[in-house]
């Protein structure tokens, strides 16, 4: 390699490394700062006199005797029973993901293997439905939920989240199925499998990374949703995101900001470990388009 080529590569490598470090600071910096501040009191974390108080914990030491405190986590999880909201979130997320993946996998496979024009029409209709604002879709459910006394329940929220999420899972899984050679289905049928056996034992294992990737996006939709959960859930059935917003208080009621900060950190940690655990399946799913017949 020539000296000029090495110089260009070194300059490019330095630039690329700098951009990665800059991106990491922007992406991870706020979370690290929030994590650090969750162990402080409000007077330090939101200090107007000196932002360095959040680092040294001046007011935290005065109020608690230590530079760090877990009062925010205790107040949120024990005093305000944030664990109930975490449990509600787990119920909503699990059922939303299971139902969305089940319907999306079966529907995506059927549309991918269908030679009729209606498959394209269904996909376009699903895309239009997915493009609509969530708040518009939720408003259509309010009247029947109130009339049938179903408002405020976790089950109704799951139904709405599945309805909102289904077009996305249908499109994602349909595209994954298109990249799987149809000869696999035919070979399984020749070997004596039924259509469902060919789908379950031959096709699904091949596209499992795609199912994991789609499931993760479905999980994030249900986990982070605010518009649907805040409008359709009663206060005792709230999930984590609207409950965190309620910690901030209103113009008439004072909240506790440190409870919200601690709850935010608690809500982010599971996402970090989930992505870390499924990172290989996610990468495989995103590159599943390389599978060709």
C-alpha positions in Angstrom: 0.0 0.0 0.0 1.4 3.4 -1.0 2.1 6.2 1.4 -0.7 8.3 -0.2 -3.2 5.4 0.1 -2.2 5.0 3.8 -2.7 8.7 4.4 -6.1 8.7 2.8 -7.2 5.6 4.7 -5.9 7.1 7.9 -7.7 10.3 7.4 -10.9 8.5 6.5 -10.5 6.2 9.5 -10.0 9.1 11.8 -13.1 10.9 10.4 -15.2 7.7 10.7 -14.0 7.1 14.3 -14.8 10.7 15.2 -18.3 10.5 13.8 -19.0 7.3 15.7 -17.7 8.8 19.0 -19.8 12.0 18.3 -22.9 9.8 17.6 -22.3 7.8 20.8 -22.1 11.0 22.9 -25.4 12.2 21.4 -27.2 8.9 21.7 -25.8 7.6 25.1 -25.0 10.9 26.8 -28.6 11.8 27.8 -29.2 8.3 29.2 -26.0 8.3 31.2 -26.8 11.8 32.5 -30.4 10.7 33.4 -29.1 7.5 35.1 -26.6 9.5 37.1 -29.2 12.1 38.1 -31.7 9.5 39.2 -29.6 9.0 42.3 -29.7 12.7 43.2 -32.4 14.9 44.7 -34.3 17.4 42.6 -32.3 20.3 43.9 -29.2 18.9 42.4 -30.4 17.4 39.1 -32.4 20.5 38.2 -30.1 23.0 39.9 -30.3 26.5 38.3 -27.4 27.8 40.4 -24.7 25.4 39.1 -25.2 22.4 36.8 -22.2 20.8 38.5 -24.3 20.2 41.6 -25.8 17.3 39.7 -22.3 15.8 39.5 -21.1 16.3 43.0 -24.5 16.0 44.8 -24.3 19.0 47.0 -28.0 19.2 47.9 -28.2 15.4 48.0 -25.5 15.3 50.6 -27.2 18.0 52.7 -30.6 16.3 52.5 -29.6 12.6 52.8 -26.1 12.6 54.2 -24.7 10.9 51.1 -23.9 12.1 47.6 -26.2 9.4 46.1 -29.7 8.4 47.1 -32.3 5.8 46.0 -35.2 7.8 47.2 -36.4 8.4 43.7 -36.6 4.6 43.0 -38.2 3.9 46.4 -40.8 6.6 45.9 -41.7 5.5 42.4 -41.7 1.7 42.9 -42.9 1.4 46.5 -44.6 4.6 47.4 -46.4 5.2 44.1 -46.5 1.4 43.2 -44.9 1.7 39.9 -44.5 -2.0 39.8 -48.2 -2.3 39.0 -47.7 -0.2 35.9 -44.7 -2.4 35.0 -46.9 -5.5 35.3 -49.7 -3.9 33.2 -47.1 -3.0 30.6 -45.8 -6.6 30.5 -49.4 -8.0 30.0 -50.2 -5.5 27.2 -46.8 -6.1 25.4 -46.8 -9.9 25.6 -50.4 -10.3 24.3 -49.9 -7.6 21.6 -46.7 -9.2 20.3 -48.2 -12.8 20.4 -51.4 -11.8 18.6 -49.7 -9.5 16.1 -47.1 -12.1 15.2 -49.6 -14.9 14.9 -51.9 -13.0 12.6 -49.1 -11.3 10.7 -47.2 -14.5 10.1 -50.2 -16.4 8.8 -51.5 -13.4 6.8 -48.0 -12.5 5.4 -47.5 -16.1 4.3 -50.9 -16.3 2.6 -50.4 -13.0 0.8 -46.9 -13.9 -0.3 -48.0 -17.2 -1.8 -51.2 -15.8 -3.3 -51.2 -15.1 -7.0 -54.4 -13.1 -6.9 -54.6 -9.3 -7.3 -56.5 -8.9 -4.0 -53.3 -9.6 -2.1 -51.8 -6.3 -3.4 -55.1 -4.4 -2.6 -55.0 -5.8 1.0 -51.4 -4.7 1.4 -52.1 -1.2 0.1 -55.1 -0.9 2.4 -53.0 -2.0 5.3 -50.3 0.6 4.4 -52.9 3.4 4.3 -54.3 2.3 7.7 -50.8 2.2 9.2 -50.1 5.8 7.9 -53.0 7.2 9.8 -52.3 9.0 13.1 -52.9 6.8 16.1 -55.0 9.4 17.8 -57.4 9.3 14.8 -57.8 5.5 15.1 -58.3 5.6 18.9 -61.1 8.1 18.6 -63.1 5.7 16.6 -63.0 3.1 19.4 -64.0 5.4 22.2 -67.8 5.5 21.6 -68.3 1.7 21.4 -66.0 1.1 24.4 -68.0 3.6 26.5 -71.3 2.2 25.4 -70.3 -1.4 26.1 -68.5 -0.5 29.4 -65.2 -1.7 28.1 -63.2 1.5 28.5 -60.2 1.4 30.9 -59.4 -2.3 30.5 -56.2 -3.8 29.4 -57.9 -6.1 27.0 -59.4 -3.2 24.9 -56.0 -1.5 24.8 -54.5 -4.8 23.5 -57.1 -5.0 20.8 -56.4 -1.4 19.6 -52.6 -1.8 19.7 -52.9 -5.1 17.6 -55.2 -3.3 15.1 -52.6 -0.4 14.8 -49.6 -2.8 14.7 -51.1 -5.4 12.3 -50.4 -3.6 9.0 -46.8 -3.2 9.9 -46.3 -6.9 10.9 -48.2 -7.9 7.7 -45.9 -5.9 5.5 -42.7 -6.9 7.2 -43.5 -10.6 7.3 -44.9 -10.6 3.8 -41.6 -9.2 2.5 -39.7 -11.9 4.4 -41.8 -14.7 2.9 -41.3 -13.3 -0.6 -37.5 -13.9 -0.2 -38.0 -17.5 0.7 -38.0 -19.8 -2.4 -41.4 -21.3 -3.1 -39.7 -24.5 -4.0 -39.3 -25.2 -0.2 -43.1 -25.3 0.1 -43.4 -27.6 -2.9 -40.7 -30.0 -1.7 -42.4 -30.3 1.7 -45.7 -31.0 0.0 -44.2 -33.6 -2.2 -42.7 -35.3 0.9 -46.2 -35.7 2.4 -46.6 -32.5 4.5 -49.8 -30.7 4.7 -49.9 -27.0 3.8 -49.7 -26.0 7.5 -47.0 -28.6 8.2 -44.9 -27.2 5.4 -45.5 -23.7 6.7 -44.7 -24.5 10.4 -41.9 -27.1 10.0 -40.1 -25.8 6.9 -40.8 -22.1 6.2 -41.0 -20.6 9.8 -37.6 -22.0 10.9 -36.0 -20.5 7.8 -37.4 -17.0 8.4 -37.2 -17.1 12.2 -34.8 -14.1 12.4 -37.4 -12.1 10.5 -40.1 -13.1 13.0 -37.8 -12.0 15.9 -37.1 -8.7 14.2 -40.8 -8.0 13.5 -41.6 -9.1 17.0 -39.1 -6.6 18.5 -40.6 -3.7 16.6 -44.1 -4.8 17.7 -42.7 -4.9 21.2 -41.4 -1.4 21.0 -44.7 -0.1 19.6 -46.7 -1.5 22.5 -44.0 -0.7 25.1 -43.5 2.9 24.2 -47.1 3.8 23.3 -48.6 6.9 24.9 -51.5 8.0 22.7 -53.4 4.8 23.0 -52.7 3.8 26.5 -53.3 7.3 27.9 -56.7 7.6 26.3 -58.0 4.0 26.8 -56.7 3.0 30.2 -58.0 4.0 33.6 -55.6 5.2 36.3 -55.4 1.8 38.0 -54.6 0.0 34.8 -52.1 2.5 33.4 -48.9 1.3 31.8 -45.5 2.7 32.4 -45.4 5.5 29.9 -48.6 7.4 30.9 -47.8 6.8 34.5 -44.4 8.4 34.1 -46.1 11.4 32.6 -48.4 11.6 35.6 -45.4 11.8 37.9 -44.6 15.2 36.4 -47.8 16.6 37.7 -50.2 19.1 36.2 -50.9 22.8 36.5 -53.3 22.0 39.4 -51.3 19.2 41.0 -47.7 19.1 41.9 -45.8 16.1 40.8 -42.4 14.6 41.8 -39.9 14.9 39.0 -37.4 12.5 40.5 -40.0 9.8 40.6 -40.4 10.3 36.9 -36.6 10.3 36.3 -36.1 7.1 38.2 -39.1 5.5 36.4 -37.7 6.5 33.0 -34.4 4.7 33.8 -36.3 1.7 35.1 -38.2 1.6 31.8 -35.2 1.9 29.6 -33.1 -0.9 31.2 -35.2 -3.8 30.0 -35.1 -2.4 26.4 -31.3 -2.4 26.6 -31.0 -6.0 27.7 -33.7 -7.1 25.2 -31.8 -5.7 22.2 -28.5 -7.0 23.6 -29.9 -10.5 23.9 -31.6 -10.6 20.4 -28.9 -8.6 18.5 -27.8 -11.5 16.3 -31.4 -12.4 15.3 -32.1 -8.7 14.6 -29.1 -8.4 12.3 -30.0 -11.6 10.6 -33.6 -10.5 10.2 -32.7 -7.1 8.7 -30.4 -8.8 6.2 -32.8 -11.6 5.4 -33.4 -10.1 2.0 -30.1 -11.8 0.9 -32.0 -15.2 0.8 -32.7 -16.0 -2.8 -34.2 -19.0 -4.6 
